[in-house]
Amino acid sequence: MPRAVVNAVPSQVSAEGKTRNEVARLLLEQGPMTAVVVAEQLGISPAAVRRHLDALLADGEAETRDAPRRGPRGRGRPAKLFLLTEPGRARFGHAYDDLAVSAIRFLAEHAGEDAVRAFAEQRIEKLVGPHRSAITGSSDPATRAEALATALTREGYAASTRQVGAPAPGQNVGAQLCQHHCPVAHVAAEFPQLCEAETEAFAELLGTHVQRLATIARGDSACTTHVPVTTGNNPAHPEPGSTVPSGRTARIPNGGKPA
């Protein structure tokens, strides 16, 4: 008996998922539509359809609107039409990454690498520019790094910071800025100018040179940037592969552990 129950659960879950996907696809292709019409189209009970529609609504993948009335106004509430939201459409995939790569390839072919570089710099400025005053409000690079992580998280990068090294008088310590998600990783894998412009912008905002240790675009689990923080009277000196506030960038090495 226990074996039969265990085997039944995956089949039930699989069937539920398949039916829900069919409901969502019907809304994608023919929506907006009522639950009754969905049930008729799929040949399943209205109760079953409503269960799947309620799940799509709860997940933010579908929404409702009142169906237009035809003829004299009758009693009762108007019928509800169901349609997919943007997250619901995402269930069936988008080609945004491919479109972006194609667009930047076209830019590189017809306007040159300088145009790609200018695009990358403009993009990161639009991303972090609105947060500039919050980031540069402190003169401490570590505090700025925390503010930058907060700004990046608000922009969808799921960023965090942590201190690395043991602080002691006259010793150099640092902070690691980690971005656990990169919305443009697929594009940056072909066009590293996006990562390079981002690193230079970080150096300028933090007021110190920074070193990119790892990137999602290169297959790492997070984009990790080392931010040197100096204690005592010893200034932090640029390391190989670092970026200085003047905007000069060296090759980004792989490695580094995410915060």
N, C-alpha and C positions, 0 to 999 in steps of 0.2 A: 504493500500500500504506500509507504513513504516514497518508494522509487517512482510510482506512477504520479504522485503529486508533484515531485520535483521536476519530472519531465514535462508536466503539463504547463508549468509556469512560463518557461521560455517561449513555448508555442503561443500561449495566450498573449504575452507581451508583444511578440512578433506580429501577431494578427492585429492587435490593437494599433500598433505603430503603422502597419500597412494601411489599415482602414483610415486612420487619421490623415495619412499622407494623401490618400485618394480624395478625402474631403477637401483638404487644402488645395490640391491640384484642380479640383472642380471649381473652387472659388477663384483660383488664379485664371482659369481659362474661360469661365462663363459668368463669374460673379459681377456685381452683387446679386445674391439670390437668397430665397427664404429656406428655412430648414426643411420645409415640406418638399420643395423642389429638389433640394440636395438628396433627400431620401428617395424620391422617385427616380432620379437619375442614377443613383448607385444601387437601387434595389434592396435597400436595408430599411429597418424600422426607423420612424421619426425619433423615437426615444434614443436609439443608438447614435443617430446623427447629432442630436442635441448634446449628448455626452461628449462627443468629439469637438463640437463647436464650443461648448463651455470650456473645454481644455485649451483650445486655441485662443479663446478670449482671455483666460487666466494667464496664459503665457505671453500675452501681448502680440500674438501673431494674427489675430483677427479683430475686427471691430464691427459695430452694427450701426445702421441708420434706418429711419422709418421709411417703409415702402410708400410710394405715392398712392393716394386713394383714387380709385376710378369709380365714377358714378356717384350717387348720393352718399353723403357721409352716414355711415352706419354706427351702431353702438360698439363699444369695446375699443381696445387699443389697436393702433395700426400694426400691420405685420412688420416684422423686423427683417431687414436685408442684411446678410452677412457678407463681408468682403475682407480680403487680406490686407494687413498692414505691411509696411516696409520690412520689418523683421520676419513676417510670414513669407514674403516674397523671397527673402534671403535663403529660405529653406531649399529653394530650387536653384540657388547659385547665381552669381553675378560674374560679369566679365570685366569688372572695373580695373583689376590689376593688368590684364592683358591690354585694355584700352590705354591705360597710363603708360605702359612700356612702349606701345606702338607710337603714342604721341611724342614721347621723349626721343625715341629713335628718329622720328621725322624731324624733330627740332635739331638733333645733332647732325643729321645728314644735310639739312638745308640752311642751318644758321651756324653750325660749328659747335665745338666743345665749350667755347666761352658762353654761348647762349644757355647751354645746359647748366653750367656753373652759376650763371646769373639767376636762372630759374630756381635752383636749389637754395641759393642765398635768400631770394625773395620769399620762398616757401617757409623757411625756418624763421625768418623775421616776422611773418604774419602769425606764425604759431606761438612764438614766445614774446613778441613785441607787446601785446596787451598786458603781460605780466611783468614787464621790465621794472617798473617802480617797486613792486613787491619784492623782486629778487635782489635788486641793488640797494635796498634800504639799509643793509648792514655792510660794514667793511670786512667782516669775517668771511672768508671763502666757505667755511663749513656751514655757516648759517645761510649763506646764499645758496649753497648746494641743496639744503633742505627746502628752501623756498622754490628753487627750480624744480625739485622733485614734485612738490605740490602742484606747481603749474603744469608740468608734464602729465601728471595724473589726471588733471582736469581736462587735458586735451586727448586723453585716451591711451596714454603710454604706460600706465600702472607703474609709476616710478617710486623708488625708495632710496634711502641713503643709510650708510653705516660708517663708523669710524674704523680705520685700519691702522695698525701700529700702536705701540705703547707710548703715550705722551711722557716726556721727561724734559727737564730744562735743557735748552739748546738742541733738541732733537727734532727732526722732521717727522711729522705724522701726516695722515691724510684721511680723506673720506672717499668712499666709493658711491658713485651715483649709478643706480641700476634701473634700466627700463625693461620691465618684464614683458612688455608687449610692444610691437612696432607695426602700426597700420600700413606702412609702406615697405615692409621688409622684402616683398617679392620684387618690387621695382628697384630698391636699393641694391639688390643682389647683382643687377646688371649695370646700375648707374651708381657707383660708390660716391659720386659727387654729393648725393643727398646726405650720406654719413659724414663726409668731410666738412660740408657747410654746417651741419649740426654741431660737430665738434668745435669748430672755430667760434660758433655763436656761444657755446657753453663757456669757452675760455674768456670771451669778451664780457659775458654777463657775470662770471665769477671773479673776474679781475685777476686771474692767475693762469699759468699754463696748465693744460690738462692732458691726460694720456688715455686714449681709447684702448681698452684691454680686450674687448670682445664685442661682437655684433651679432644680432639675430640673422642679419642678411648673410653672414658668412657661416651660419650653421650653429652658432652658440645658443645657449639657453636664454641669454639676456644680453642686452647692450650694456656693457660695464665701462664706466669712465672713472679713472683715478683723478682725484682732486687733491693736490698737495696742500697741506695746511702747516705752516711753520710756527713753532713755538720758540721762545727765546729770541735771540738776535740773529740767528742764522736764516738767511733767505732761502726759499725753495728754489732749486735750479731745475731747468728743463731737463727731462730725461729723453733718451732716444725714442723717437716715435711720438713725441708730445706735440701739442699745439700751443703756441704762445699768443698773447693778445693781439699781436700785429697781424695775425691771420695766416702765418706760414705753417703749413701742415706737412708732417712726415708720414710715412707709411704706417697704417694702423696694424699692430700686431694682434695675433689671436691669443687666446688664453684669458685668464682672469676668472674669478668666481663671483656669481651674482650675489648681491646683498639680500 
